[in-house]
Amino acid sequence: MSDADDNGLIAKLVGPKKRWRAYKARVRALPENYRLAVEAIERFLMLFGPKDGVRIETQFEDLADLFEQAAADGTPIRAVVGDDPVEFVRTFAANYSDGGYLTPKARKRLVQDVDRAAAVDTGETD
């Protein structure tokens, strides 16, 4: 293998990790309620979203874009995801793949986690 081939292979292996780390840094920088909502959606998308690297990276970067803009504008969580977080994620993920299998447990957790994040908006935390 030539040096050029080695560099191409390294770029393929390191590139996705760099994108993932950059995405995670963006999420960590969000205000807590937006971060909690993104993390809940992220967990759900891991089960439901695309399985190939390029589409999943793009999907998560778009998710970060959406919530960064919402945070900058002061848009409440419910105005972003609506009353049905499961439907929001289904619609969001449909732009990237046909989706995967959704368990009732995963749906319930998503709804609970987004409810918790949205409660921060209204000051209704436990």
Backbone hydrogen bonds, N-H to C=O, Kabsch-Sander energy under -0.5 kcal/mol:
donor,donor_aa,acceptor,acceptor_aa,energy
6,D,2,S,-2.4
7,N,3,D,-2.6
8,G,4,A,-2.0
9,L,5,D,-2.3
10,I,6,D,-2.6
11,A,7,N,-2.4
12,K,8,G,-1.9
13,L,9,L,-2.0
14,V,10,I,-3.0
15,G,11,A,-2.3
17,K,13,L,-0.6
18,K,14,V,-2.5
19,R,15,G,-2.4
20,W,16,P,-2.7
21,R,17,K,-2.7
22,A,18,K,-2.4
23,Y,19,R,-2.5
24,K,20,W,-2.8
25,A,21,R,-2.2
26,R,22,A,-2.0
27,V,23,Y,-2.2
28,R,24,K,-2.5
29,A,25,A,-1.4
30,L,27,V,-1.5
35,R,31,P,-2.7
36,L,32,E,-2.9
37,A,33,N,-1.8
38,V,34,Y,-2.7
39,E,35,R,-2.8
40,A,36,L,-2.0
41,I,37,A,-2.5
42,E,38,V,-3.1
43,R,39,E,-2.3
44,F,40,A,-1.8
45,L,41,I,-2.8
46,M,42,E,-1.9
47,L,43,R,-0.7
47,L,44,F,-1.0
48,F,44,F,-1.9
49,G,45,L,-3.3
56,I,52,D,-2.2
57,E,53,G,-2.4
58,T,54,V,-2.3
59,Q,55,R,-2.6
60,F,56,I,-2.4
61,E,57,E,-2.3
62,D,58,T,-2.5
63,L,59,Q,-2.1
64,A,60,F,-2.4
65,D,61,E,-2.5
66,L,62,D,-2.5
67,F,63,L,-2.2
68,E,64,A,-2.7
69,Q,65,D,-2.4
70,A,66,L,-2.1
71,A,67,F,-2.4
72,A,68,E,-2.5
73,D,69,Q,-2.2
74,G,70,A,-1.0
75,T,70,A,-2.6
79,A,76,P,-0.6
80,V,76,P,-1.0
80,V,77,I,-1.0
81,V,77,I,-2.7
82,G,78,R,-2.1
88,F,84,D,-2.1
89,V,85,P,-2.6
90,R,86,V,-2.5
91,T,87,E,-2.7
92,F,88,F,-3.0
93,A,89,V,-3.3
94,A,90,R,-1.8
95,N,91,T,-0.6
95,N,92,F,-1.1
96,Y,93,A,-2.4
97,S,93,A,-1.8
103,T,101,Y,-0.5
107,R,103,T,-2.2
108,K,104,P,-2.6
109,R,105,K,-2.3
110,L,106,A,-2.2
111,V,107,R,-2.4
112,Q,108,K,-2.6
113,D,109,R,-2.8
114,V,110,L,-2.6
115,D,111,V,-2.4
116,R,112,Q,-2.2
117,A,113,D,-2.2
118,A,114,V,-3.0
119,A,115,D,-1.9
120,V,116,R,-0.9
120,V,117,A,-0.6
121,D,117,A,-0.7
121,D,118,A,-0.5
122,T,118,A,-1.1
123,G,119,A,-0.9
124,E,119,A,-2.3
